Every structure is written in C-alpha cells, then in structure tokens.
Amino acid sequence: MSIVVEHEKRRKEILEKAIDIFMDEGFEDATFQKIADRCGITRTTLYIYFKNKKEIFKYSIKLLLQKLEEVIKQILDDTGLDSVEKITNVLLTILEQLEENRRLLSVILEYLLYLSRINSDPEARIRRRTLRLRHILSSMVIEGVKKKELAAQNIKVVDDYLYSFIEAAIFRIVVLKHESVEEIKETIVLAVRQLKV
C-alpha cells in the first residue's frame, strides 16, 4: 500500500515541476530529458511514471484544474452564500487563477495551435477539459432557479453566457497581454446580478 502512495506522491511532484518546464520552455521545446533533469531523475525513471511528454502535459493541466475545483467546492459548500454570490465568487476565482497562471495559459494556447497545425481537433480537447466547469456553472444556475433566487432561464444559454467571460479573460490575458482583467471582473458582478429574479 505504501508503494502506491509513494508512487502517486512522486507522480505529483513530477507534474508540479513539469508545469514549470512547460511554462519556461513552451510545449514544443520542453523535452522528456529536461523534465527528468528538473526532477533530478533519469529519463528511464521518468518512463516509469509517464509514457511521454504529452501525457505529462495533460496530467499537469489536470492537476491545476483539480486544485481549482477544490477552491470552487468550498464556495459551493458555503451555505451563507446565495446563488448570485456563489456564481460571482466562482467566476471571480477562476479569473484570479487565470491571471496567476498566465504563463501556463500561453503554453496551452501554443499547444492548441500545435494541435491545429497537425490537423488534430483542439476544440474537442477544450470541450473535454471544460466539461466539468460548464457542469458546475449550469448546476449553480439550476439551483438558483429552483431556490427562486434567479429568474427562469434557458440553462444552456446562461451557461454559454457565463463561460464567455472566462474565454474573454483568457483572450485578454494570453493574446492581448493584459496584466489584469479587472474590467471583466466588474462586468461579471453586474452580469450575474442581472440574472436575479
């Protein structure tokens, strides 16, 4: 049992260091050897934990999303917040994480462009990675409507509306190189209030 625990602990350490490599080097320039070197292990040892760079990248992103989900869960479990406050806090938390992880967002964009160049389907990958987040957003809206805190709405439309703030923030951070997305944060507060009954 302790071998499994140690294996998972070591995998997590590798992932955390790999994120730094991807942010420093970019997806295409990050190599298995550079990741192994940063972790203080051999490439052969790294193969015990991951089969290739792409798998490490995928799990690195998954690790960050898990950390974000833990924070979101705390917001959702806060019984002192109404639906408007929960939705607003979740979106603002996501935007704060985007700002803090701007370098990683740039690497993800580079990776998506790489997939597009090799005729892969980046949209399908984005849908898979954002499915849980979209589910969380729609669940909060459904809960708000049931509690009569939000006006009855087409859930899919509201979900797309809320998710578009995240996309806009990513665009401003990665492509336009904005240092802050304060305007979007202010817009979120106003927009979510408009969903009230």
Buried (B, 14 or more C-beta within 10 A) or exposed (E): EEEEEEEEEBBEBBBEBBBBBBBEBBBEEBEBEBBBBBBEBEEEEBEEBBEEBEEBBBBBBEBBBEEBBEBBEEBBEEEEBBBBBBBBBBBBBBBBBBBEBBBBBBBBBBBBEBBEEEEEEBEEBBEEBBEBBBEBBBEBBBBBBEEEBBEEBEBEEBBBBBBEBBEBBBBBBBEEEBEEBEEBBEEBEEBBEEBEE
